[in-house]
Amino acid sequence: MTAFDLSLVPKDVFSIVDKLRAAGRYAWIVGGCVRDSLLGKPVADWDVATEARPDELMKIFPRAIPTGLQHGTVTLVMGGHHYEVTTLRGETTYSDGRRPDAVHFVQEIEADLARRDFTMNAIAVDPTSGALIDPFGGRKDIDAKIIRAVGKPIERFSEDGLRVLRAARFAATLEFELAPDTFAAIQPTLDTFRKVSAERVRDEWVKTMKAKKPSRAFEVMRESGILGVSCPELLEGVGMEQNKWHSFDVWRHGMACMDACVGDPILRIAALLHDVGKPRTRAFSDKTQDWTFYDHDRVGAEIADPICARLRFSTEERHRIVALVRHHLFHYDKWSDAAVRRWIRRVGKERIEDLYALNEADIRGKAPSLDPESLVPLSQLKAHVEKVLAEGAALSTRDLAIDGNVLKKELGLKPGRIIGEILSSLLEDVIADPSANTREILLEKARAIAAARAPKAT
């Protein structure tokens, strides 16, 4: 039965299939491209499965890249796009919880589909007729928006520990639900998940952040026990009541903030972690008769840093996430120009847009409905920052009218810590009063600072 629109398939895929058929080998379109096409979603990558063996593939496609030849996979680059072509295969045991110890090549497409993770990913397309080869009911599960493991879920999850995290990700990115037996198989197979590398976990987190509501995945992770393995720090906020300004506990607020955060995946991860310090700083105030979380931004940054290191985020990503957690807490209330300049200096001009997005998401994540007035202070801060930046005031020592070389020449100072300390002190004066940023005034102040720090004669 024709059930697939072959007009969606790139011409290069048909060229690959035609070359294989000319060599006497058949091929099928397989994997996520089939699933996404059936869902009406754009396809990023097109994959082909074939009965041709790896050595034959290299002869049929001499310019192929042997990206995984031991597992039967080559990559073809055509028209600037990459296409994976893989020999039909079955698999043995998975000792490392990620890769099969060995593969054996098979002739039947059904045998190849049987090794795949979920029914929605175990569908093949006959490229000549458009007929679906769907031995596990994947099309039905797609229509029902169900994530169901192929065969016995415990066996699939025991083979490859990453599959449980992929199930959680698909729940968010596809907005599907896990079949009950598939969900129930996650907790008993967490020992296999523990074998998955931190880099793989990080990659799944990043992919999850592209969903409309990443919280769907993190709820699956929490309820199934995945998060207890990969990031138990986040679980400390589950059920933890906040103050009167919040309708949600710490966990649910974090989920709402992450969903509301507009930006790239790393910004959303900062939103996920922004209140991770609250459970360890929670205290009851007799004065306000409410819960307080003093210093939770600082403590949160101290917690977020090792989380990011553990999950192998890059140094740049880790610094960005930690800085956003550290500086996410601010409340604009008709600050002076000097206060705005100090804030810009403290958070870094390069972090301002991120902090705007995070602050708005934080506000939106406090209650089921938004009071528009609650966003007014943020709008006022944006306008004030724009005004201050337009005035060109000094915000770093590089913006001062003098530098270290001038101090060494005019004050006779030797290279050392004192030069940086003087420049930092001068910057504080200029932030308070931009008119002080002249060579003459700064040199006068610098002489006074240097004299005050000079050793006293005995």
GULUMBA-875023 format. One record per residue (C-alpha): x, y, z. Coordinates in steps of 0.001 Angstrom, whole numbers, plus 524288, in hexadecimal, padded with zeros to 5 digits. Example, Ala and Ser with C-alpha at 12.3 -4.5 7.8 and 13.67 -1.06 7.14 Angstrom:
2
8300C7EE6C81E78 835667FBDC81BE4 
This chain:
458
800008000080000 8057680D4A7FC52 8062381567808B1 811F581E1B806D4 8132082A327FE5E 81F74827AC7F671 81F72835C27F1A6 824FD8394B7FF08 83142831647FC70 83D3A838B37F70E 841B8834D57E976 84F02831097EEEE 84898826257F6D2 842C6820677EA71 8501F821717E405 855DC819667EF19 84AFD80F4E7EDF7 84C9480E917DF32 85B2C80BE97E042 858B7801217E9F4 84E4D7FB047E147 8578A7FBBB7D59D 861087F3A87DDB9 856537E9CB7E08C 853B87EE737EE74 847077F3847F3F6 845817FED27FD6F 83B698052D80641 8399C8129A80C52 839E8810FC81B1A 83A408178382859 836C8824E682D6E 834D082A9081FE4 829598216381DD7 82397824C282B1C 824FE833688293D 81F64832E381B80 8137882B8A82063 812008360582AD7 812E4840DD820CB 81F79845F0826D5 82B8584A9181F68 835EB8401E81DE3 843F28430682188 84A5C8365281D20 8468282B9C813A3 84B8B81DCF8161F 84BCF811F180D5D 84CAE8039181139 851447F99780755 854487EB28805DD 861827EED07FFEE 86CE27EB1B808CD 876C37F56580D67 881547F146803B1 877567F2317F8B8 873337FFC17FD36 8811F804B97FBF3 881E67FF277EE25 874AF804947EA04 877C7811C57F021 886AE8137F7EF32 88608821207F517 87E1581CD1800D6 883308203C80E5A 88486813C6816A0 87EB881A24822C9 87B0180D3D8293E 87F46802898201F 8804B7F84782ADE 871C37FA5982D33 86EC17FB2B81EBA 86D49809FD81D7D 872F48133481354 86FE78218A8111D 86DBF8277F803C6 86F388360D80175 8668983AAF7F671 862A18488F7F38C 8683284D0180085 85FA8843608082A 863BD8373180F82 85C9682A5E80D8C 85F2981E3C815AE 85E448112280EDB 85E6F8054A817D4 85E707F6B58154A 852B87EF7281AEB 8574F7E9CA827BE 854167E2F78344B 85B4B7E4E18411C 860D67DCD284C39 8626C7E0CC85A7D 8657C7EE9985F4A 86FFF7ED23869CA 872947FBBE86AB7 864347FF7486AF6 865B3807A685EAE 86B4B800448530A 8691D7F22384EC2 874AB7E9338513D 8732C7E45284368 869E77E537837E8 866017DB4382DD8 860C87DEE1820AA 8536B7DA3881C77 84B6D7D9D180FFE 83DD47DD6C814E8 839B87EB5E817B2 830B37E65082277 83C547E0AA829D3 8433C7EDB582909 8375B7F51682E11 836437EBB58399E 842F17F0EB83F8C 83E2D7FF0684009 839D78064C84C3C 82BBE80AA784A51 820FA8067284125 820038141683B50 82E53812C783738 82CBC804D08323D 825C6807FD82586 82BD08069C81807 8273980BE080AF7 8283A804BD7FE0D 82E0F80F7E7F570 827E080A0C7E913 819CB809347EDA5 8192D8114F7FA04 813D78059880180 816B68052E81013 81D697F9948163E 8182F7FAAF8240C 818E37EDB382B52 817677F3AA838E8 80C127FD03836EF 8141380977836DE 80AA2810D882E1F 7FF7E80DE48377D 80797812938430B 80B3B81F0C83BCE 7FCE5821CC8394C 7F9F981F4A847AE 805C58276984BFB 80B6981C0085395 819B0818A28561E 81A90809E2856C9 826C48019185752 828C57F75584CCC 826647E9F6852A1 828E97E8EA8613C 82C1C7F65486704 835217F10B8719E 83D3C7EA2786746 83E427F65785ED5 842087FF0A86A5A 84B847F4F786FC9 8529D7F4BF862C9 854E58034A86153 8541780C4086D29 8524881867864EA 84500813AC8605A 83E3A8177D86D04 8430D8256E86B61 83EF28258285D2E 831668213586183 830B182CE186AA9 835868360D85FF1 82BAD8311F8560F 820D4833298600B 8244B841A785F83 82886843F285174 81D6183C0184B83 813A883EC885674 810F48302F8579F 80DDE827CA8637C 8155F81BB78678B 80E0980ED9866F1 80C2A809F4874FB 814B37FDDE87366 81F4E805E486CD3 81F5C80FD5877E0 81F25805018821C 82B687FEF587C2E 833CB80B0787E8B 835F1809E288D34 83A237FB7F88D01 844497FE6788269 84ABF80A668886A 8573B802C388AE3 858EE8026087C2D 8561C810E887B57 861038134488543 86AAE80E4787B18 86727819108718F 871B08237287037 86F728310B87592 8715683694867F0 865CD82E98862F3 85D408333D86E1A 8610B8415186B4B 85DED83FB385CE3 8505E83A708601E 84DF1845DB8695D 851B684F7285EB0 848E9848BB854BE 83DD7848A985EA8 83EE1857688602D 83A42858F685229 82CB68542D85613 8219585DA885865 820AD8589E86650 82D28851C286AA8 826A284F99877D2 81F65843E9871FC 82C6683CE0870E9 8312A840F387E4C 8248683C5C8849A 826D782F0987E5E 834D082F6488373 8303E832E38911A 8254B828F5891FF 82D3881DCD88C3B 839A281FDA8941F 842328246D888C7 8447A831AA88F25 8487B82B5789BDD 853ED8259E89464 857B58310888BB3 8546C83D0A893FD 84F4283A038A1AB 8516E848248A5DB 8453884C1A89E70 83CD9842AF8A634 83F5B84A378B2C9 8352E854298AE79 82A3484A578AC59 81F0A84DB78B573 8268D858EE8BBBC 81D1E8640D8BE89 82180871CC8BB11 81D1C87F2E8BFC3 810638863F8BD14 8154B88B558B012 815AD87D9E8AA5D 80A5A874928A732 8134C869008A4A7 81D49861478AC56 82B98862F18A8A2 82B3F8579689F04 81EEA85BC1897CB 82395869D389742 8303986538890F9 8287785D9F886F0 81FA68694188401 82B418727A88303 832548695F879A4 8264F868038710D 82433876C4870EB 8325D87A0586DF3 8346187EF886026 841D087C4A85ACF 84B81871C585760 84D09864BB85E86 85806869868676B 84FA6874E386C15 844A386B5886EF7 84DCF862BC876D0 8515886EC787ECE 842BE870B1880FC 841968628C88562 84C768649888F54 849DA872AC8934D 843A786F4A8A082 84B7F863108A363 850F3869FF8AF6A 843C686C718B5C5 8423385F858BD0F 84F39861888C40B 84C5686F9E8C7E6 83E2486E7B8CBEE 83AF48745A8D941 82EB7879608DFEF 82E63887D48E371 8276B88B4A8EFF5 827328995A8EB4B 81FF7896CF8DE95 819B888A138E2BD 81DEB884538D5D9 828AB87C308CFBE 83549882DB8CBA5 8404187E618C2B6 84B3F887E08C5A6 85759886048BD4A 850FA87B6E8B516 85697881988A8D1 8648C880608ADEA 86267872BA8B36E 85B7286ED58A6ED 86734872DA89ED0 86FE186AA18A79C 8670385EF08A555 8654586145896BC 873D3861C689409 876E1853898977B 86A4284F1F890E1 86ECF855548842B 87C6E84FAD885E3 876E084236888C6 86E678429F87C89 87A0C846E68745F 874E9853F486FC2 87F8085BCD86914 886D8865CA87126 87FD2870D986A26 8727386A8D86C4C 87565867BD87A8D 879C6875B087D37 86D9E87AF78768D 864458724687E24 86AE6874D888B36 86B3E8838A888E5 85CBE883C5885A9 8595287BF8891D2 861DB8850E899EF 85BF28919F8949A 84DE988DA889197 848978944A89DBD 846598A2E489C1F 83B058ABFD89EEA 83B148B910897EE 835248C41F89FC8 838AF8D14F899EE 8474B8CF0289B22 850758DA7D8998F 858F58DB5088D79 8648A8D748895D3 85D258CB6689AD8 859FF8C74F88CEF 868368C8E788904 86C7C8C0A1894B4 862A58B62E890FD 867828B5BC882F3 875728B4CE887BD 8722F8A9FC8916D 86A898A14588815 8724F8A44387BCD 86D178AB6286FEF 86D6389EAB86833 863CB89847871C8 8596C8A2E5871EB 8507989D7886751 8511A88FF186D61 84D858958D87A9B 8420289CF4874E3 83CB08904B86F0C 83F4A8889C87B7F 838FF892FE88419 82CBD8937187BC6 82BCD8849887BFF 82DD8884CD88ABA 8227F88E4588C3D 819B58868588315 81CEA87A0F88A66 8182187EC6897A6 8099787CA189568 8004E8762288BAE 7FC1B8836F88670 8043D88F9B88453 8017889CE888A0B 806268A61187F20 80A448B0138894D 814928A6AA88E43 81C738A89C881BF 81C8D8B778882A6 829118B85C88AE5 830568B018880E6 82BF78B91D875F3 8306D8C4C587DEE 83DAB8BE8188059 83F718BBD1871CC 83CBE8CA1186EA9 845E58CECC87958 850E18C5C087504 84F3A8CA36866ED 8505C8D85686B5C 85C988D5C387376 8633B8CE2B86898 85FF48D8D585EB9 866EB8E2AB86763 873698DAD0865F4 8770A8DABB8745C 882E08D2CA878A3 87EDF8C52387CC2 88C228BE8A87D51 89A2E8C2A287FD0 89C4B8C2508710B 892F58CDDD87006 89AF58D69587923 8A2348E27587410 8AEF28DCCB87949 8B48E8CF1E87998 8BF4E8C78988054 8C9E68CCEF87784 8C61C8DACD87B34 8C6AB8D747889A9 8D4218D15288830 8D93A8DD23880BC 8D2DE8E81A88881 8D3768E23389626 8DFB68DA2989492 8D89C8CDD389886 8DE658C07A895CD 8D6338B5B588F91 8CE458AE9E899D0 8C14E8AD298A0C1 8C0CE8BB608A4E4 8BE628BFE5896F7 8B2368B774895AB 8AD7C8BBA68A30A 8AEF58CA1089FBA 8A7E98C877892BF 89CBE8C1318997C 89B868CBF88A384 89B7D8D656898E4 890E98CEE98919E 888338CF1989DA4 889CC8DDDE89E46 886A68DF6388FCD 87AB48D69E890B5 875AE8DF6889B92 879528EBD689414 87C1D8EA5188577 881378F854884C7 88D168F3B688C79 891EB8EBCB880D8 89C748F55287C7B 8AB128F36D87C6B 8AD738FE78885F7 8A3468FA8E8900A 8A6C78EC2C88F86 8B5528EEC9890FE 8B2A98F75489CCA 8AA718EC9D8A2F9 8B4938E25F89F6E 8BF848EA268A607 8B7588EB198B256 8B4A88DC7A8B251 8C2F38D9178AFC3 8C7718E25C8BA96 8BDE98DC628C42E 8C3188CEE38C12D 8D17C8D2798C15E 8D95B8CC958CCB0 8DAAD8D5E48D837 8E8788DAB48DB51 8EDAF8D6128E877 
